[in-house]
Amino acid sequence: MIIGFVFLGALILFSNRKKTVPLNSDLSVYDEKIKHLEVEIRTSVTDASKFKALAEERKAEADKLNQDLSKLRNKLDFENEEKTNLSNKVSELIAQSHAERKSSEEKIQILTQFRILCCLLKQLFSPFHINLVLLLVHS
């Protein structure tokens, strides 16, 4: 029986030895895979850092462009308001000019009618005045 235990112990010992040898070779394969995965992880982290930096750079550029766009919109709004004010001023001046022209034309028409009336009165009253003087002289 003791020999059986020794034999069984030796069998277990040798069987464990055979199992550890393949495990060590399996571990070296896994070590290589782990090293390869670590390299891939480092590369991925580096790439992620680059992409993050690019994204931040693009965001900063987009923010700057949005600020420039906002400034241009404000400037355009100001210029549109100025244009509207100037257009209103021009319309006001045109209306004022038309009113002044109409008033001037009316004054010219009144003065022309007055002159014609004066000429007519002069023609009417000149001979009458002469005849009147003649009548007065004869009486």
Residue pairs with C-beta under 8 A, 6 or more apart in sequence:
none
